[in-house]
Amino acid sequence: MEDHNDEGDLSLGTVFTEPPRPATPDPTLSTYSRRPGQPDITIRLVGSHPLWGHHLWNAAIAFASYLDSHDALISDKFVLELGAGGGLPGIIAAQSGATKVVLTDYPDAPLIDNLAYNVEQNIREEQRSKVTVQVTSP
């Protein structure tokens, strides 16, 4: 009598194989030069990301420049940066006297970890308590 419990191998084997994934590129650095007398800010960007977290957008640079020239807009204020990417405008806000800065991005570990790294590298330790990095809730 035949054993019908052995249904055999139902896997597709090598029919739908995927090529190996290429290595993720190394992070890149971009330096933003502040007004005279202020330290430059170096922003690390993830090496590659489907959500474009590997770009320092011109809009972020333009907005950071505007904030850098208008301290009164952010001094003693609460600042929320949505989709912060590298966090340049929020870092400018924190360095320019904002009371509290919240930097958010998509709930993806490489993006959030990179944003936290940028805060750690660009915000003095005694000021870091006023900066929070968190995921944007869906």
C-alpha positions, 0 to 999 in steps of 0.5 A: 500500500502506498503512503499518501502522506508524502506529498513531495517537494512543493518548493519552486526551487530555482524558478524564481531566484533573485540576484544577490542584493548589492551592498548598501552604499556608505553614508555620505556627509554634507557640510552646511556653512552657517553665518560667520561666528557659528560652527559649520554643521556636518549632516550624515545622510544614509547611503541609499534609501527608497524614501530619499533619506540619502539626499540633503534637499535644497529646500532643507538648505534654504529653510536652514539658511532662512532660520539661521538669518532670523533667530527671533522666529525660533528663539524660545519656541517649540519646533517640530520638523516632520520628515526631517531626513538629516535634520538640518533645519531642526539642528539649526533651530536647536543651536539658535535657541529653540526651547524644544525641537522634535525631529521626526521621520518615517518609522525606519531604523536606518533613518531614525538612527541616522537622525539621532547620530546627526543630533549627537554630532551637532548639538552640544551635550548640555543642549541635547535634552531639548532635542527629541528624535522620534518616528512619525506615526502613520 
